[in-house]
């Protein structure tokens, strides 16, 4: 195994630890939200999301090991920058939402929507981070198949998840975000 493959697997290990931390944080926030009268929706697709994200990390490692992918030079460095930017965006969204952040869709009726932080620019900054991760993390070490297959699968999942989330958040959310694009700041052509 090459040094770059070892470094990549170490990076993936860091991502796994990060995800485990997020699951602990999410469970704590879920308990708090439910204690405040929160309601959960989208449980069916949540299971699919969990499997998809776990399989994604395994596929990232698997493609590099099984197909002996090599570090792709400039593309790998650019993908690393994209992956790190995705992590920064994810934690900006998490810190902005605070106790309201969750991996599940749990909404508290009558709670005002959060419109600060990255939510000033787009409706779903955390999903932007996930989209970037699905594309960039595998490409860091030449995982072209993983990047393509999981980006497509994630797009299908997000089409279901976003509809469920936006419907659950209700009219106040719709009013607050009606002029804001879902993913790309300043995008006049993106569905709103």
Buried (B, 14 or more C-beta within 10 A) or exposed (E): EEEBBEEBBEBBEEBBEEBEEBEEBBEEBBEBBBEEEBEBBBEEBBEBBEEBBEBBBEBBBBBBEEEEBEBBEEEBEBBBEBBBBBBEBBBBBBEBBEEBBBBBBBBBEEBEBBEEBBBEBBBBBBBBBBBBBBBBBBBBBBBBBBBBBBBEBBEEBBEBBBEBBBBBBBEEBEEBBEEBBBBEEEEEEBEE
